Amino acid sequence: MYTYQEFDRAFVRDRVGQYRDQVRRRLDGALTEDEFKPLRLMNGVYLQLHAYMLRVAIPYGTLSSQQMRQLAYIADKWDKGYGHFTTRQNIQFNWPRLIDTPDILDALADVDMHAIQTSGNTIRNVTTDQFAGAAIDEIADPRPYAELIRQWSTDHPEFQFLPRKFKIAITGALEDRAVVRAHDIGLQLVEHEGRIAFKVFVGGGLGRTPVIGQELTDRLPAEDLLPYLEAVLSIYNLAGRRDNKYKARIKITVGAMGIDAFRAKVDEAFQRLRAEFSGQDLAVLGDIQKGFMPPEYVEKSKDRYFDALDGDSCFREWVERNVFAHKHPSYASVTISLKGHGDTPGDATSAQMRAIADVAERLAHDELRISHEQNIVLPHVAQADLPAVYQALKSIGLATANIGLVSDIIACPGMDYCALATARSIPIAQDIAVRYESREQEIGPMQIKISGCINACGHHHVGHIGILGLDKAGVENYQITLGGSAGNDASIGEKMGRGFNVDELMPALDRLIDAYLMHRLSTEETFAQAIKRLGTRPFQEALYVVDQAA
């Protein structure tokens, strides 16, 4: 992983000093809340329903055990003993006092972390595949390129006040686990004539106007990455709307201009900007790549692993669901579910953070990842050590074998925390997880994603089942979409019809799931495959069978 240089540390400390003075002036009354708001947002501090919230950057989701322990320390000292991992591979603390936020930022700087550009109309945290550097289907590790983009975009003078926030995702694998086509810019590594290149998608995004990104170019040479991104951002910065924040995202700009006209403008700007970089970015990339060398893999006897598979059915189930193939044949990647049945999706207590850090340090080459599915990943675990990892996780209640199943739900904080939310997400996710716990294996793979408002932080549009909570005459109402996908075949789910109130929602889901079990060809046909084969009509009819009876 990337190691801070003296420049990085001085830069972050200087920003903390500036912010500390801004907080002092706000508390003294020298700054009004309106004057203070853009300053705190530049440092990841939001004002939510009940308290301030601090969003901490975890660039491309990569953490060391030391950094995880520091997050646990912050949770205990300045929050309520837990943190919330987000769909942007960040962590949020929901209860800090404003007066304490400069001290929190100082504590983050102690372990080479910060909260810069986790808010505001700027380039946000670059996200990627949680198995980057380990995945068996990977062309190349995308994280050095994500780090290059992070360094280029941090405090970039032209892009600090864009028309709207800007999100970039990158994947280096054949299977898209980073949802690149649902981002303002999506980057997919490809091989072209024996060299690394990028397929570039633009204009994706969810929210009130969900759009799947369009291909801008299919083989951008790696050495042209930054000037090309700068060209895209510069065109958007000039052409993007600032009169209406709901029409300010790049997807609206591309839609209004047309992809061909937008591409022509980008190509024109790219030719001008390309010469200005003069290869300096490639030298920086070379230095960055040195920090992303794979760990020293160790060959160990797998006897205990095979014995555990044979003798422990719970361990075997956990391996089947939570353990993934690794590019090294003697290793695996482990996903730690933060979705125990009835838990808040994405939440981890300080005790759990410390325990996970201990496991990573002892058995996983001291490296952790945060996934956009709001789980934690140990990317490099020797297969021989899987029984020990399982037992350690089991002892702290984090060995739930449910990755990809009904209870592995993505959910935004909803109306329990967020000032923008119009309905609750967390209780709905908890109810679903508990309701179907005994049927998960029967139901099989199913991605449920829940958003508490139209901003779609829960990615409901690309869920196999998407649930959108809205306010309808003062009552929480939940719309259902079906058939969305976040993978290589990314697609927006189809809205089924009228929404359901809280009392109606679970019975409706019962009917939906029962219809799937009835219509599937065999236990091997997943919910997503059944919808692709049959379309949404049979499932829509099951949802609204009560209406039809009436």
N, C-alpha and C positions, 0 to 999 in steps of 0.2 A: 504494500500500500504506500501511498505518497507520504513522504516525510517532510515536514515543514523545514524551510530554510530560514536563515536569520531575517531575510526580507519579510517572509510570511509572518513570522512572530512579531516583528516590529509593526507591521501593517495592522494586525489584529489588535495589538495592545493600544495602538494609536486610536483606532476606532472605539475601543472601550473607553478610553479617556475622554474622547469627544462626547460619547453618549452619557457618561457619568455627569459631565457638566450640564448637558441638556436636561437630565432628570432633576438635577439640583435646581435649575432655573424653573422647571415646571412646578416643583414642590414649593418653591419660594413665591410663586405667582408671577414671575417675570415672563413666563410663557403661558398663553392660554392653551386649552386642550386642542383647539383647531390649529394653533401654531406648532404644538408639540407632536401632533398625530403623524405627519410625514417623517419626522425625525425618529420616532419610536418604530414606525413600520420599517424603516431602513435597517433596523436592528432586530427585526422579527418579533416585536412586541405588539400584540393585539389587545383591544378592549372587548371582552366577550360579555355574555349575559350577566355573569356573577362576579367576574374578576378579570384581571389581566391574564393573558396567555402568552407564553414565550415559545416560539417555534425555533428549534435548534437544527442547523444544517448537518446532515450526515451525507456528505458528497458520495453520489452513486452507491449509497447504502453500505459503505464499508467502515467497520469499526475495529479497534483493537480491544483487548480485554481491559486495558488500563482506561480507555475512554468509556467503556461501558460501566466500569466501577465509578467513574466520575459522574456519570449521569445518575447512578444510584445515590451517590453522595448529595447531588443537587436536589434530587427528589426528597430526600430525608431532611436536609437542612432548610430548604426554602419552599418546598411544596408539601404535598400530603402523602408522600411515600410511594408515589407511582409516576409513571410516564405513559404517554399514549403515542405509539408508533403509527405513522400515517401512510397514506397511499402515495406520498411523494418520497418515501424512504427517509423521512425525517422523524424527529420526536418532538412532542408538545408537552409542556408543563402547564397545567390548567389553573393553578392557584398561586402564582407568585405575587408578592406585593411589589408595587412599582419601585419603592425605595430600595428593594433588594436586587432588582434586575441588573444593575451594573456589577454587583458582586458575583452574580451568576455568570455573567459574560466573562468576568475575570477568571472564574473557576474553569470555564470552558477553555479559555486561552491557555491555561496551565497544561492542558492535554491536547493542544493544537486543534481546537474546535471553535466554532463561532456561530452566529445567527445572521450573518450578513446575507442579504438578498433572499431571505426566506419569506419576504413579503414585498409589496409594492409593485409598480408597473415596470418591472425589470426582468432580467433573465433569471429564473428560479433554479433551484437545485436540479442538476442534470441527473436523470434516473437511468437505470440500466437493469439488465438481467441479474437476478440475485445469485445465479450460479456462475457469473462471469469469472473467467480464469480457471474454472473447474469443469465446465460442462463438456460432455462427450461430443456434442454436436457443434462445438464452437470452431469458427474459422480463425478467430483471434480474440484476445482479451480486449473488450472495448473500453475498459476503465482508464487506460492512459489517455485515450482520446477524450473521454469525459473529463478527466483532470485538466487536459489542455484547454477544453472549452470553459471549464470553471475559472482557470487563471485568466484567460482572455476576457471573459465576461464580467469578472468582479470589478466593480467600480469603473466599467467602460464608460467614458464620458458621454458618448453619443446615445447609450442605451439605458440610462438610469431613469428616464421619464418617457417610456414607450406609451403608445395609446392604451395598452392594457398589459397585464402580466403575460409572461412568455415562458412556455415550457418545452424543454427539449428532452427526448429520450433516445437511447442508443442501444443497439443489440449487436453482438458479434456471433450469434448462433443461427443455425438453420431454423430452429423454432423460435418464434417471437414470444419471449416471456416478459418483454418490457412495454408492450402495447404501443409500439412506435407510431402506429397510424392514427392514434387518438391524441396526438400531441401537435403543438404548433409547428414544430419541426421534428420529424422522426428520421433517425439514421440507422441504416442496416448495413453492416459490413458485408462485403462480397469480395470474391477474388476475381481479378481481371488481368489476364496475361501474366499470371504469376505474382501479382502485387495486390496489396490491399486497396480497395476502393469502397465507395459508399453509394448505396441507393438512398436518395433523399426524398422524403415525403414532406409535404407542406400543407398547412391549413386544416389539420385535424383538430378535434376538440369535442368536448361533451357539453355540459351546461344546457342552457335553454335552447340552443341551436346545435344539436349533435351532428357532427360531420366526420366522415372518415377521410383522412388525409389523401391527397393526390400526389402521384409521382412527379417530382420536379426534374430529376435526372437519375439515370440508372447506373452510372459508373463514374462517380466523381473521384479522381485520384486523391489518395490520402493527403498528399502534400498540398492540395488545394482546399482542404477542409475549412480552415479559418477564413480565408478571403471569401469563400463562397457563402459561409454563414453570415459574414459581415455584409455581403451584398444583399442577402435575403432580408436581414434586419434593417438595413438602411432603406430599402424600398418600402418595407412595412412602416417604418418610423415616419416616412414622409406621406405615404398614402393612407395609412390607417386612420379611421375616424376617431375624433376626440369630442364630438358633440353628443355622443350617446354611448355610454359605457357598455350597453347591451349589444352594440354593433361595432365594438372597437377591436375585437380579436382578429387575428390575421386570417382566420377562416372566412370572415365576412369580406375582408379585403380581396382575398383570392376569388371568392365567389362572385363578387361584383365586377372584378377586373377580367376574370376568366383565366384559367391556368396557362394558356398559351401566351397571353399578353403579359401576365405576371412573370413567366419564365423569360420572356424577351427582355424585360426590364432588369431582371436579376442578372442575366448573362451580360448585359451592357455594363452594369455596375461591377460585376466580377472582373471583367477585363481591365477595368481601371484600377481596382483594388489589388488585384493579384500582384502587380509589380511593387506595390508598397510594402508587402510583407518580406520580400527579398530572402526568403528561406530562413528567417530568424525563428519562426515558429517551429520549424523542423528541428533546429538545434535544441529548443526547449523540450520538444516531444521526446527526443533521444534521451535527455536527462530524466524525464519523467518515467520513461519505460524501464529504466534501471530499477526503479522502486517497485515494479510489479512483476518481478521474477517469481516463478512458482516456488513454493517451499521445498525443502529437501525431503522428498518422500522416503519413507522408511518401510522396508519389507518386514512383515511380522507374520508369525504363524497364525493361520485362520482357524485353527482347531476349535477354539472357544466360541468363535462366531458360528461355525456350523453346528456345534453342540447346542448352542442357544437356540438356533433356528429349529432344530429337531425337538428340543425339550420344552420350549416355552412358547405357547401359542400366542400370548400377548405380545411378546417380542417379535414374533414372526409377522403378526398383523402390523405392528409399528414399522417394521422394515418395508413391508409391501406398500404402505401408504406414505411414509414420511422420509424414506431414504431413496436417493436418486443416483443414477449412474455418474461416474467421474471419469475424466479423461485418462487418469492413471488406473490400471486394472485392479490394483489392490486397495483403492480408496473409494470413498463415497461422499456425497453431500447430504447433510441432514437438515430437514426443515423442522424447527421447533414450533409447534402450534401454540399460538396465543389465543386459541379459540376453544378452550375447555368448555364443555357444555354448560351454558349459563353464564360464562364469563363475558366481559366487555371486549369485543374484538379489538385487538391492537394494544390493550393495556398490559403493562408488566409492573409488578411491584419492585421496590428497591431490592428486596431480598432475592427475588427471582433474577434481577439483573446481575447481582453479584454472583449468584450461583452459576448462571450461564457464563459469565466471564471466567469463573474458575474452570468450568468444563472446557471452554475454548483454550485457555492457557495450558491446561494439562493434556488435552486429548485432541486438539484441533488446530495446531500450529498458530495459536494466538490470533485467530482471525474470525470475525463475525460479519454477517450481512443482515440488513433489514430488507425485507421484500415489499414490493408494492401491495402485496396481499395482506400486509400487516402481520407478518410472522417474522421469526428470526432464523437465520440459516448459519450452520457450521459448514463452510464450503469444502474443507479438507479434513476428512476423518478416515483413518485407516480402518478397513473393514474389521480387522482384528480387534479394534477398540470400540466397535459399535455396541456390544453388550454393556461395556462400562459406561458409555454415553447414555444408553437407555436407562440403566439403573440410576445414574445421577439425575437425569431429568425426571424419572418417576418419583424420586424422593422429594422433589419440589413441586409435584403436580403438573409437570409440563411434558408428559409423555402421551398426550392424547393422540391417537392414531386416526386423524380425520382430514389430512390434507387432500383437498379436492372434493371433499364430500359436503353434504348439506350444511353441516355446522361450521365449515371453513368459510365463514361469511365475511365479505368486505362491508364495512359500515362506517359512515362518517359519525362524528360526535352528536349530530342532530341537535334537537331543541334542549337537550340536557346541558349543553355548553354554548352552542354557537348562536350568535346574535342574528345571523341570517336565516337560520333554520325555521321551517314552518311546521315541522312535525318531528316526533321522536324517531330515532333510528336504533339506538342501543337496546331498548326494551324489546323491540320487534326482533332483532337479531337473537337476543337471549331466548325469547319465547320459541322461535323456530328451532334453535339448537336443542333445546330441552325436549320439544315436542317430537322431534324425529330421531332422537338419539338411538332408540332401539331399532330403528328401521334404516339406518344409514347404509349398512352393507347391502341390504336389499335394494335400496334406491340407486346406489352407485354414484359415480362422478356427477356432480351438479354444482354449478357456480351460481350462488345467490349473492347479489350486490344491492345494497340499500343506501339511498340518499335521503336526507331529511329536508332537502329543498331542491329547487330546480338547478342550482349550481353544480350538482352531480359530483360532489367530492367522493361519493361512494361508488362511482363508476357504474351506476345502475344500467345505463344504456347498453353496456357491453357484457352484461350478465346473461347467462342462460335464462335465469329468471331475474328481472330487474324490478325493484320496488322503490317507488318514488313517493315520499310523504309530502303532502300538501295541506294547506289550510282551506277548508271549505265551509264557509259561514261559521267560523270559529270552532270547527270540529276537524280533528286530524283525519285525513282521507288518503288512502294508499292506492296509487295506480300501479298496474302490473304490465311489464313489457316482457316479451318472450323472444328467444332466438338470437339474442345478441352474442357476439364473440369478441374476445380480446386477443386472439392468436393470429396466425398467418392469414386466416380468412376473416379478418376483423370486420364486424358488421354491427349496425345499430339495431337493437331489439325493436319489435313491433308492438306498439301500444294496443292493449286488448280491448279496452272499453272503459266504462265508468269505474271510478275508484271504489274501494271498500273501506268502511270505517273499521276501527280496531276490532270490534266484536265479529265482524264479517270476514276479516282477512285470513285468519287461521283456517276456518272451514273451507274457504275458497282454495287455499293452498292444498288442503287435504284432497279436494276434488281434482285439482290439477295433477298432483302426484299419483293419485289412484288411476287417473286416465292414462298417464304415462306407463304405469306398470301393466295396465290392461292392453295397451296398443303396441308395446315394444315387441320386436320379433323374437328376442331371447334376452337372457340376463346379460349378454355381452353388448347389447345395443344401449348406448348411453342416452340420456335425456336429450343432449344436443343432437345426436345422430337421429333420434326419433323425430325431432322437430324438422330437421333438414329433409328427412324422407317424406313426412306426412304434411309438412306445413303447420301453421299455427291453428288452423280451424278446429280440429278435434279438441284441442286444449282450451281454446277460447270457449267452446260450447260447454266444456266441463266447468269452467270458472263461473259461467252465468246460467247454469242449469236451474238455479232457483228463480231467476228472472223469467226463464222460459216457462217454468211451471206456473208462475203467477199469470 
